[in-house]
């Protein structure tokens, strides 16, 4: 009992300042999410410039974009490279979490730059060398009836279980902040208990801390389609148990609910597995290279 109380005290002491900072970050995110930004030119730009626009869209802390990209891919409106660019650049909850830790502002900036560059390079590489002859359905060639069907699918795809548009901005931001804070608190609490029970050296060995193979483990963990995976990755990095390269690997494969949408809307399993494999390879290589330099 004493150990549990000590763990709770330690976790609260380490995380209490996170909640107000999370709330500020989510208020800003909610403001931009609620703006009427339905712009057809965005979709045309995705087709024309592909991975470049995909990488830019993915950087925006809004999980709806990975869902939307998956929907566009299922309907054959964008290439595999563009889809991968969105998935790679997507960071979902990592941005508000790292913003809530002032000492990690530099890490956040470096992370976003790395993901943006990797997304562009990987996207154009995949489209230019691996899948050279992809045919996509151009928006300008689609019939009006199909456009109407797309509008309905777009609204369904843009919805996300982690967002609460039915509530006022201040309340939705508060719910999201508390939800993520609880995840952070629980991870910190569990980590504190594990250190006391098994020892930091043993736990570090289990997590492959300072091991060149840690990005492999992180990249696999990142495939979990839940914000909890992002929280765990960010917290382990903040606690010094995860390298920057491993954090990068895990966040590259953590493409929000994108993969679930591919399954939900009947994309071929072979195609999904191919995309997942390419994403995993990119994540592992990027993480290992980043670990050498950072």
C-alpha positions in Angstrom: 0.0 0.0 0.0 2.8 2.3 0.9 4.4 1.7 -2.6 1.2 2.5 -4.3 0.8 5.8 -2.4 4.4 6.7 -3.1 3.7 5.9 -6.8 0.6 8.1 -6.9 2.5 10.9 -5.2 5.5 10.7 -7.6 3.2 10.5 -10.7 1.2 13.5 -9.5 4.3 15.5 -8.7 5.7 14.8 -12.2 2.6 15.5 -14.2 0.4 18.1 -12.4 1.7 20.9 -14.6 0.8 19.0 -17.8 -3.0 19.4 -17.4 -3.2 23.2 -17.8 -0.7 23.2 -20.7 -2.6 20.4 -22.4 -5.8 22.4 -22.0 -4.3 25.5 -23.7 -2.9 23.3 -26.5 -6.3 21.6 -27.1 -8.2 24.9 -27.1 -6.0 26.1 -30.0 -6.4 22.7 -31.8 -10.1 22.8 -31.3 -10.4 26.3 -32.7 -8.7 25.3 -36.0 -10.6 22.0 -36.1 -13.9 23.8 -35.9 -13.2 26.3 -38.6 -15.0 25.7 -41.8 -12.1 24.4 -43.9 -13.9 22.3 -46.4 -11.9 23.3 -49.4 -11.9 21.2 -52.6 -8.6 22.8 -53.6 -7.0 20.8 -50.9 -8.1 17.5 -52.5 -7.0 18.7 -55.9 -3.6 19.7 -54.4 -3.2 16.2 -53.0 -3.7 14.7 -56.4 -1.4 17.3 -58.2 1.5 17.5 -55.7 1.0 14.2 -53.9 3.3 13.5 -51.0 4.3 17.2 -50.5 0.8 18.3 -49.7 0.2 15.0 -47.8 3.2 15.7 -45.6 2.0 19.2 -44.9 -1.5 18.0 -44.0 -0.2 15.2 -41.8 1.7 17.7 -39.6 -1.6 19.4 -38.6 -2.5 17.9 -35.2 -5.9 16.6 -36.3 -6.5 12.8 -36.5 -9.2 13.4 -39.1 -6.7 13.9 -41.8 -5.2 10.4 -41.6 -8.8 9.1 -41.8 -9.6 11.3 -44.7 -6.5 10.2 -46.6 -7.4 6.6 -46.0 -10.9 7.3 -47.5 -9.4 9.0 -50.5 -7.1 6.1 -51.1 -9.9 3.5 -50.8 -11.8 5.5 -53.4 -8.6 5.5 -55.6 -8.3 9.3 -55.5 -4.7 9.4 -54.2 -1.5 7.3 -54.6 0.1 5.0 -52.1 3.0 7.5 -51.7 0.6 10.3 -50.8 -1.2 8.1 -48.3 2.1 7.1 -46.7 3.2 10.7 -46.6 0.1 11.6 -44.5 0.5 8.6 -42.3 4.2 9.3 -41.7 3.7 13.0 -40.9 0.7 12.4 -38.7 1.5 12.9 -35.0 -2.0 13.1 -33.4 -1.6 13.5 -29.7 2.2 13.7 -29.7 2.1 17.5 -30.4 -0.1 18.5 -27.4 1.7 16.1 -25.2 5.2 17.4 -26.1 3.8 21.0 -26.0 2.8 20.4 -22.4 6.5 19.7 -21.5 8.4 23.1 -22.0 11.7 21.3 -21.9 10.7 19.2 -24.9 9.8 22.1 -27.2 13.1 21.6 -29.1 12.4 17.9 -29.4 8.9 18.7 -30.9 10.4 21.0 -33.5 13.0 18.4 -34.5 10.4 15.7 -34.6 8.1 17.6 -36.9 11.0 18.5 -39.3 12.2 14.9 -39.4 8.7 13.5 -40.0 8.0 16.1 -42.7 11.2 15.4 -44.6 10.8 11.6 -44.3 7.2 11.8 -45.4 8.1 13.7 -48.6 11.1 11.5 -49.5 9.4 8.2 -48.7 6.2 9.3 -50.6 7.9 10.3 -53.8 10.3 7.3 -53.6 7.3 4.8 -53.3 5.4 6.5 -56.1 8.4 6.9 -58.4 10.2 3.6 -57.9 8.1 1.0 -56.2 4.6 1.7 -57.6 5.4 3.6 -60.9 2.1 3.1 -62.8 -0.7 3.9 -60.4 -3.9 5.1 -61.9 -6.1 7.4 -59.8 -9.6 8.7 -60.3 -9.3 12.4 -60.9 -11.8 14.6 -59.1 -12.5 16.6 -62.3 -13.5 13.4 -64.1 -15.9 12.1 -61.4 -19.6 12.4 -62.1 -21.8 14.6 -60.0 -23.6 11.7 -58.4 -20.2 10.2 -57.2 -19.3 13.6 -55.8 -22.5 13.5 -53.7 -21.7 10.1 -52.4 -18.2 11.3 -51.6 -19.5 14.2 -49.6 -21.4 11.7 -47.3 -18.3 9.5 -47.0 -16.1 12.5 -46.3 -18.3 13.5 -43.3 -18.3 10.0 -41.9 -14.6 9.6 -42.4 -13.8 13.0 -40.8 -15.5 12.0 -37.5 -13.2 10.7 -34.8 -14.0 9.1 -31.5 -11.4 11.3 -29.7 -13.1 14.5 -30.7 -16.3 16.0 -29.2 -17.8 18.5 -31.7 -21.2 18.2 -30.0 -19.9 20.1 -27.0 -18.7 23.7 -26.7 -15.1 24.3 -27.5 -14.0 24.9 -23.9 -15.7 21.7 -22.7 -14.4 19.5 -25.6 -10.9 20.7 -25.0 -11.3 20.0 -21.3 -12.5 16.5 -21.9 -9.7 15.7 -24.3 -7.1 17.3 -21.9 -8.3 15.2 -18.9 -8.4 12.1 -21.0 -4.8 12.4 -22.2 -3.7 13.6 -18.7 -5.1 10.4 -17.2 -3.2 8.3 -19.7 0.0 10.3 -18.8 -0.6 9.9 -15.1 -1.2 6.1 -15.4 1.9 5.6 -17.5 4.0 7.5 -15.1 2.5 5.7 -12.1 3.1 2.2 -13.7 6.6 3.1 -14.6 7.4 4.3 -11.1 6.0 1.1 -9.6 8.0 -1.0 -12.1 11.2 0.8 -11.2 10.7 0.0 -7.5 9.7 -3.6 -8.2 12.1 -4.8 -10.9 14.7 -2.0 -10.8 15.5 0.6 -13.4 18.4 -1.4 -14.9 16.2 -4.5 -15.5 13.4 -2.3 -16.9 15.8 -0.4 -19.2 17.1 -3.8 -20.5 13.6 -5.0 -21.2 12.8 -1.7 -23.1 16.1 -2.1 -25.0 17.2 1.4 -23.7 20.3 2.6 -25.5 20.1 -0.5 -27.8 20.3 -0.1 -31.5 17.3 -2.4 -31.9 14.9 -0.3 -29.8 13.4 1.5 -32.9 12.3 -1.9 -34.1 10.3 -2.5 -30.9 8.9 1.1 -30.9 7.9 0.8 -34.6 5.8 -2.3 -33.9 4.3 -0.7 -30.8 3.3 2.3 -32.8 0.9 0.3 -34.9 -1.6 0.2 -32.0 -4.5 2.4 -33.3 -5.1 4.3 -30.1 -3.9 7.6 -28.5 -2.6 5.5 -25.6 0.3 4.3 -27.8 1.3 7.9 -28.5 1.1 8.7 -24.8 3.3 5.7 -23.8 5.9 6.6 -26.4 6.1 10.2 -25.4 6.2 9.5 -21.7 8.9 6.9 -22.0 10.9 9.4 -24.0 10.3 12.1 -21.4 11.4 9.7 -18.7 14.6 8.9 -20.5 13.8 5.3 -21.4 13.2 5.9 -25.1 15.7 7.4 -27.6 14.7 10.1 -30.0 15.1 7.7 -32.8 12.8 5.2 -31.2 10.2 7.9 -30.5 10.4 8.9 -34.2 10.0 5.2 -35.2 6.9 4.7 -33.0 5.2 7.9 -34.2 5.8 7.2 -37.9 3.9 3.9 -37.6 1.2 5.4 -35.4 -1.0 6.6 -38.2 -4.1 7.3 -36.0 -7.2 5.4 -37.2 -6.0 5.3 -40.8 -5.4 1.6 -41.0 -8.8 0.8 -39.3 -10.5 2.9 -42.1 -8.7 0.8 -44.7 -10.0 -2.4 -43.2 -13.5 -0.9 -42.5 -14.0 0.1 -46.1 -12.8 -3.1 -47.7 -9.4 -2.4 -49.0 -7.5 -5.5 -50.1 -5.7 -7.1 -47.2 -2.6 -7.6 -49.4 -2.5 -3.9 -50.1 -2.9 -3.0 -46.4 -0.1 -5.4 -45.4 2.1 -4.0 -48.1 1.5 -0.4 -46.9 2.1 -1.5 -43.2 5.3 -3.3 -44.2 6.7 -0.3 -46.1 5.7 2.0 -43.2 7.4 -0.2 -40.7 10.6 -0.4 -42.8 10.7 3.4 -43.2 10.1 3.8 -39.4 12.9 1.4 -38.4 15.4 2.8 -40.8 14.5 6.4 -39.9 14.7 5.6 -36.2 18.1 3.9 -36.5 19.6 6.7 -38.5 18.2 9.3 -36.1 19.6 7.5 -33.2 23.1 7.8 -34.7 22.8 11.6 -35.0 20.6 12.5 -32.0 
